Amino acid sequence: MAQDRVEAVERALTVLAAFDNEQETFTLAELAQATGYYKSTLLRLLGSLARFDYVQRSHDGRWSLGHAPLRLARRHPPSRHLSTRIQPLLDRLAAETGETAALLENDGSQVECRLVALPTEALRHELRPGSQWPLAAADDPRPDLPGGNMLLQALPSVPGEPRRWLSLSGPSSRLDARGEAALKAARDELTATRQAEVVT
């Protein structure tokens, strides 16, 4: 019904729909062509969407999806189950080691931080759910961390699911064998829990 429509919202949703494409970044001209909107109209819509992190603009002026759509997608039941099982483990890891604990996921050419627990230390690796970076090598999802390091433990692969790793990251001088052992123990605990779920 006409009275149930809000034109500005529909325009913003039309802009978001343009990102449902194999192309990951767009110029303003490309978005104008995809949506049929004037560039001045698009800039206002993109500005509002960017303030709520639905889109983001890179230093070269290209536009891509922001982190908000990813966060909303994680409300889907399988993602909530993943969070329920792994987030408490990450919280404990961060508290025990004083480093940033995260669940990384790779499906394609990008690595994404799915879940994270930040330590209380002021000097730490600031990682956020939804953060993405290019996959450097097939079995190495680590981002470039000047002055820092990231320890990894691969989780057992599951057919039909992305590859996942548990990670600890922070200043290179603080990551030691104790952190490596804590990370491995967390991986083993998670693997045992999953195997028990399969058996039952």
C-alpha positions in Angstrom: 0.0 0.0 0.0 1.2 3.5 -0.9 0.9 4.8 2.7 3.2 2.0 3.9 6.1 3.2 1.8 8.9 5.5 2.8 10.6 6.7 -0.3 14.0 7.6 1.3 14.2 4.2 2.9 13.4 2.5 -0.4 16.1 4.6 -2.1 18.7 3.6 0.5 17.7 -0.1 0.1 18.1 0.2 -3.6 21.6 1.5 -3.1 22.4 -1.5 -0.8 20.9 -3.9 -3.4 23.5 -2.6 -5.9 26.2 -4.2 -3.8 24.7 -7.7 -4.3 27.2 -8.2 -7.1 30.4 -10.1 -7.7 32.1 -6.7 -7.9 33.2 -5.7 -4.4 33.9 -2.0 -4.8 32.1 0.7 -6.8 32.8 4.2 -8.0 30.0 6.8 -7.5 29.5 6.7 -11.3 29.0 3.0 -11.3 26.5 3.2 -8.4 24.6 6.0 -10.3 24.4 3.7 -13.3 23.3 0.7 -11.2 20.6 2.6 -9.3 19.5 5.3 -11.8 20.0 8.0 -9.1 21.8 11.3 -9.6 25.2 11.5 -8.0 24.1 14.3 -5.6 21.3 12.1 -4.4 23.6 9.1 -4.1 26.1 11.0 -2.0 23.4 11.9 0.5 22.2 8.4 0.7 25.7 6.9 1.0 26.5 9.4 3.7 23.6 8.2 5.8 24.4 4.6 5.2 28.1 5.2 6.0 27.2 6.8 9.4 25.5 3.5 10.4 28.3 1.4 8.9 26.2 -0.1 6.1 28.7 1.1 3.5 32.3 2.5 3.7 34.4 4.6 1.4 38.0 3.8 0.8 40.9 6.4 0.4 40.5 6.2 -3.4 36.9 7.1 -3.3 35.4 3.7 -4.0 32.5 2.4 -2.1 32.0 -1.1 -0.5 29.7 -2.7 2.0 30.4 -1.8 5.6 30.3 -4.1 8.7 26.7 -3.7 9.7 25.2 -6.1 7.1 27.6 -8.8 8.3 26.7 -8.2 11.9 23.0 -8.5 11.0 23.6 -11.7 9.0 25.2 -13.3 12.1 21.8 -13.1 13.8 20.9 -16.2 11.6 20.6 -19.3 13.9 23.8 -21.1 12.7 25.9 -18.1 13.4 24.3 -17.6 16.9 25.2 -21.3 17.6 28.8 -20.6 16.6 28.9 -17.6 18.9 27.4 -19.5 21.8 30.1 -22.2 21.6 33.2 -20.1 20.8 32.7 -16.6 22.3 33.1 -17.8 26.0 36.3 -19.6 24.9 37.7 -16.4 23.4 36.7 -14.4 26.4 38.7 -16.8 28.6 41.7 -16.8 26.3 41.9 -13.0 26.3 41.6 -12.8 30.1 44.3 -15.6 30.6 46.8 -14.3 28.1 46.2 -10.6 28.0 46.1 -10.8 24.2 43.4 -10.4 21.5 41.6 -13.7 20.9 39.6 -14.2 17.7 37.9 -16.6 15.4 39.0 -16.1 11.8 37.2 -17.4 8.8 38.1 -17.8 5.2 35.8 -18.5 2.3 37.3 -17.3 -1.0 40.0 -14.6 -1.3 39.2 -12.8 2.0 39.7 -13.5 5.7 37.1 -12.2 8.1 37.2 -11.8 11.8 34.0 -13.5 13.0 34.3 -13.2 16.7 36.8 -11.4 19.0 37.6 -10.9 22.7 39.8 -7.9 23.5 42.1 -7.9 26.6 42.1 -5.0 29.1 45.6 -4.0 28.2 45.9 -0.6 26.6 48.6 -1.8 24.1 46.7 -4.5 22.1 45.7 -5.6 18.6 42.4 -3.7 17.9 40.4 -6.3 15.9 36.7 -6.1 15.3 34.1 -8.6 14.1 33.5 -8.0 10.5 37.1 -6.8 9.8 38.4 -8.2 6.5 41.7 -8.5 4.7 43.1 -10.4 1.7 44.2 -14.0 2.3 48.0 -14.0 2.0 48.5 -17.7 1.5 46.3 -20.8 1.5 47.0 -21.8 5.1 48.0 -18.4 6.4 45.1 -16.0 7.2 47.3 -13.6 9.3 47.0 -9.9 8.4 50.1 -7.6 8.3 50.8 -6.5 11.9 53.7 -4.1 12.1 55.3 -4.6 15.5 52.8 -7.4 16.2 52.3 -11.1 15.7 49.5 -13.5 15.5 49.5 -17.1 16.7 47.1 -19.5 14.9 45.5 -22.9 15.5 43.4 -24.3 12.6 40.1 -25.8 13.5 39.1 -29.1 12.0 37.5 -28.6 8.6 33.8 -29.4 8.1 32.5 -30.1 4.7 30.4 -27.2 3.4 31.7 -24.7 5.9 34.5 -22.1 5.6 37.9 -22.7 7.0 38.3 -21.4 10.5 41.2 -20.6 12.9 41.5 -19.6 16.5 44.0 -16.8 16.9 45.9 -14.8 19.5 47.4 -11.5 18.5 49.3 -8.6 20.1 52.8 -7.1 20.4 55.5 -9.5 19.3 57.4 -9.1 22.6 54.4 -10.5 24.6 53.4 -13.5 22.5 55.4 -16.5 23.8 55.1 -20.3 24.4 52.5 -19.7 27.1 50.2 -18.1 24.7 50.8 -20.8 22.1 49.9 -23.5 24.7 46.8 -21.7 25.8 45.7 -21.4 22.2 46.3 -25.0 21.5 44.4 -26.0 24.6 41.4 -23.9 23.5 41.5 -25.5 20.1 41.6 -29.0 21.6 38.7 -28.2 24.0 36.6 -26.9 21.1 37.4 -29.9 19.0 36.5 -32.3 21.8 33.2 -30.5 22.4 32.3 -30.6 18.7 33.1 -34.3 18.5 30.9 -35.0 21.6 28.0 -33.1 19.9 28.4 -35.3 16.8 28.4 -38.5 18.9 25.3 -37.5 20.8 
